Amino acid sequence: MIRAFWVSMVLLLAAGCKNDLAEIEALNEQLRVDVETAKEVEILYSDSAQVRVRVTGPTMLYHLNRSEPEQEFPDGVNVEFFGPDGEVTSQLTALYGLRRQNKKEVVVRDSVVWKSVEGDTLETEELFWDERREKIYSNKFVVITRPDEVIYGHGFEADQDFSYSRINAIEGRIKVDNPDKQDNP
């Protein structure tokens, strides 16, 4: 009889304890000591006391792993590049970004768009920046739009200032009439 009582009490207590999986995951995220979270982030990178790059994003997760610290932008990232006179020379946006500090590598994914002040635009799904080699590249499909043409291809590489660029496998090229230039007879 006592044994039946304890078995029924254990079953009753077990039935009364119910954990919501979403609540457990939220609590785990709050208790993670290896990740710092920052909201409305602005990071400035400078060289010789001149701002060269401004990185902004709604959320940044700083992964504190000593062997490989990372800055992750899970809700999107906006990067502005500045010239020697302090003017914006180009802008990059993506829905996801990750910087691996020790590897000196940045990867942006999902709706990646880079625009220059000259009117060039690069669109792809993934883009890497190798800070050590000062190279930008992608192995994905790319679309480059210039004032006078649109180029489609697979794979892309460029210097980090985009002074040199190359599409690895061009699939198509379309000439575009520039409405700003009018033909004079």
Secondary structure, DSSP 8 states (H G I E B T S, - for coil): -HHHHHHHHHHHHHHH----HHHHHHHHHHH-SSEEEEEEEEEEEEETTEEEEEEEEEEEEEE--SSS-EEEETT-EEEEEE-TTS-EEEEEEESEEEEETTTTEEEEEEEEEEEETTS-EEEEEEEEEETTTTEEEEEEEEEEEETTEEEEEEEEEEETTSSSEEEEEEEEEEE---TTS----
